[in-house]
Amino acid sequence: MSEVRELAFKAGELDAADELGELRGKFVLDEVVYLDGNSLGALPVGVPGHVDDVVRRQWGSLRIRSWGESGWWTAPERIGDRIAPLVGAAAGQIVVGDSTSVNVFKALVAAVRMAGAGAGAGAGVGVGAGRDEILVDATTFPTDGYIAGSAARMTGCSLRPVTPAEVPGALSDRTAAVLLNHVDYRTGRLHDLPGLTAAVHEAGAYAVWDLCHSAGALPVGLDEHGVDLAVGCTYKYLNGGPGSPAYLYVRRDLQPRFDSPLPGWNSHAEPFGMRPEYTPAPGALRGRVGTPDILSMLALEAALEVWDGVTIESVRAKSLALTDFFLECVAAYVPEGRVESLTPGAHTERGSQVALRCPRAGDVMKRLIENGVVGDFRHPDVLRFGFTPLYVGFGDVERAGRVLGEVLT
Amino acid sequence: MSEVRELAFKAGELDAADELGELRGKFVLDEVVYLDGNSLGALPVGVPGHVDDVVRRQWGSLRIRSWGESGWWTAPERIGDRIAPLVGAAAGQIVVGDSTSVNVFKALVAAVRMAGAGAGAGAGVGVGAGRDEILVDATTFPTDGYIAGSAARMTGCSLRPVTPAEVPGALSDRTAAVLLNHVDYRTGRLHDLPGLTAAVHEAGAYAVWDLCHSAGALPVGLDEHGVDLAVGCTYKYLNGGPGSPAYLYVRRDLQPRFDSPLPGWNSHAEPFGMRPEYTPAPGALRGRVGTPDILSMLALEAALEVWDGVTIESVRAKSLALTDFFLECVAAYVPEGRVESLTPGAHTERGSQVALRCPRAGDVMKRLIENGVVGDFRHPDVLRFGFTPLYVGFGDVERAGRVLGEVLT
C-alpha cells in the first residue's frame, strides 16, 4: 500500500503544478474518471447556453434572417479558422462540414486529380502520367480504407494498403496519393508526419492526413510540414459534441487546383446566383458542399472557446506527462503480465492515448466502467484510454491505474 | 375597401373551418407572416427543451454511453422511419444523414451502377450495356445539377440537361438514370412523379427524385409509384432546423444492389468489427456514411412530433386552399400587370408555394419584410412565398396579399 500512497502523493504534486489544471472547470464533469475523450469529448460548460440561444433566438425568432445576421452562412470557414491554429495552419485553409468519411473522399479524389492534372484526370476516369495508385494506411480506422477504396475505384486507380512504416518503400512514380493517420486509433502510435510527407512529396505524390486522433492533443504543424490535404473530426479532443462536423484542410497554394468530387452549391463562386454552370469559389470555400448543419456546427464553435489562451504545446506537454504517469501507475498496480502496452514508449511515437492489450478486454472494460473509470474497448482485445489534457488530471490517472489493478487482481 | 373587408371576412371563415388550425400552437411564431417555411421551417415548441436534454443530459452526463442508451447510433434509420409515412414509404427504406447534395451523389452514382450492373460499372469507370447518359432536370436547384455533373464524370457518363417535359422524348436505351425535382424550387411547379417515373422505367433506366420542396407539403407516394431512389432535405416543410440532415430513400428491392460511392463505417454490416474489408449492411443502412451529427438529427426528431395524428392528405388540401386564396388576394389587391404568377394554376401542377415574377423583386421583398411579411427573393426577378399548412393561416395569406398590394401601389 505504500506504493498507492506514493503514486497518490505524486499525482497530487503533479496536479498542483499543472498550469492547465484550471481548465477543468470549463467542462461538465462528475465523479467519473472520463478517459474516453478520444471518442467523445466532455461537454464544455458554455455550450448548452449557446445552443439554446441558437435554437430559441436565432432559429425560433430571427428564423431565415439568421443566415446573414447570425453568421450561419459563413460558419464553415469561420470555425475552420478557429481550428486552424490548433493544427498549425494559417487562416483561410480549413472549412468545417460533413463527416470525416465524406471529407476523406473529397480530399483523396482531389489529391488524385492533382496528381494527374492535365493528363486525363479531368475526365475523372483514371489519372494521367502513369500515376494510378493510392497508398492507404493498412492499420487505419476502417472507414478511411473503405472510402479510399471508393476513391480509387472512381478515379481508375488501384488501392494498395501498406503500413506507415512501409510507405517510403512503397512509393513510386505510380503513386498518386497517400492517405495516412497521424495517430493510430487503436494503438495510439504517432506517425512521422513531417518525414512521411517529405517522402511522399519526393515521389511526386500528394499526402492526405487524417488528424482525428491528434488534433487538439498535440502539435500537427500542417503548414510547417507542407501537408497537402488533411481531414479530421471535431468530437474527440476538440469536444464539439456527438457527430459534430468534420473539417477539411487544403493547403493555400493547392486550392486553385482543388477539384471537388462533391461540388455543391455552397462551394460555388456565387452560391445565390443559381447558375446552371458550376464555378468553384476561391480558396478553402471550395471544400464546402451543401447546407451546413448549423446546430451541430455552432455547438462546436462554442466548444472551441475553451481553447482561448491555451497553446497546443502546453497541451502536448501535459498529454505526455499524463500518459507517462498512467504507464507508471499501470506498471505499479497491475500484476505482471496481465496487460501489454501497444502504445509506444517513445514520446515521439506516442499520441494522447494508451492502448493496453488484455485478455477478455470487453469484460474488463465493463468492470472498469462499473467502477467509475470510463475508457473504451476495441475489438478484439484492446483497452483504450484517452487523455484529454484540458480536463483530465493526474489524480484521475492514478485512480484509473489503481482501479485497473484492482479489476485485474 | 369593400374588397378588403370581403377577403378578410373570407379569411376568417376559412380559418374557422380549418381543421389543422390548432397546429399553429405547436410552433414558435410572432406577429410576422412567415411565408419562408419552404426555405427554413419555423421552430416547433418541443424542440428547444429536447435539444437541451440532448446537450446537458445525453452528452454532458451520459457522454459516450448515449450512443447506445440514448439511441444515438440508430437515429438515422429511426428518424428515417418517422419521415417514411410522410413521403409514402414503408419502414426500412429511408436513412437520415448528410446534406441533400451528398445524398444526390450517393443516389445518382448508385442508380448508374444499378443500370450498368454486371457490365462494367463494377469498376466504376463507365456503365455497361450502352447506358452512358444521365438526364438531369435543367430547371433544377443548381446543386443537383453540379452534383449530377460530378456523378456523370466519375462514372464515365455524359450529362444531358433537359426540362422535365422533355424527359419522355429524351429517354433512350442510353439512359442510365434520371434526376428530377418533384417541385421546382423557383416556380413551385409540381412535376408528374408517377408519369415520369413510369416513363423512365419503360426506358429501362432509374429514377432519382429530389423531394426538397414537396416532402411535408403534399403526398409523394414513393412506394405506390415505384420510385427507385429519392432524397430530400428536412429543414423546409419538415421544420428540422437550419441545415438539419437530409435523407435518402432506396426502394426495398433495390437495396441489395445499392452500391454506395461513400461506403463509410456506419454502413458496414459490422461497424464495430473494424474490419479492413468493406461489407455493406443490409437494407437502408447502407445509405449511411460517417458518424451522424446527433444534435441536428435529434432536433429534427423532436420537430417531427408535430406530425403525430396529421395526414399528408389534409395538409395537401389546406396547402391548395392557401395558395388558391393567395392568388385570389393577389388578383384583388395588386394593381393589374405588376406581377405575373410563375406557379401553375392547375392543382395537379402546383406545389405549396407561389412564385410571382415582379420587376425589382429584390427591393419589393425588402419592403415586404419591413412590413412584416417574410417571403424570399430568387434571382433575378422572383418573389417566392411558401405556405406551410401546419402553421400558416388564411388570415396570414390575406395580410400578405394586402401588404404586397400596398407595396406595389
Interface residues (C-beta under 8 A of the other chain):
Chain A: V28 D30 Y34 D36 S39 L40 A42 L43 V47 P48 V51 D52 V55 R56 Q58 W59 G60 S61 R63 I64 S66 W67 W72 D98 S99 T100 S101 V102 F105 V109 A123 G124 V125 G126 A138 F141 P142 T143 G145 Y146 I147 G149 S150 R153 M154 T155 G156 P161 R186 C233 Y235 G241 P242 G243 S244 P245 A246 S260 P261 L262 P263 G264 W265 N266 H268 F272 G273 M274 R275 P276 Y278 V289 G290 T291 P292 D293 I294 L295 S296 M297 A299 V374 D376 R378 H379
Chain B: V28 D30 Y34 D36 S39 L40 A42 L43 V47 P48 V51 D52 V55 R56 Q58 W59 G60 S61 R63 I64 S66 W67 W72 D98 S99 T100 S101 V102 F105 V109 A123 G124 V125 G126 A138 F141 P142 T143 G145 Y146 I147 G149 S150 R153 M154 T155 G156 P161 R186 C233 Y235 G241 P242 G243 S244 P245 A246 S260 P261 L262 P263 G264 W265 N266 H268 F272 G273 M274 R275 P276 Y278 V289 G290 T291 P292 D293 I294 L295 S296 M297 A299 V374 D376 R378 H379
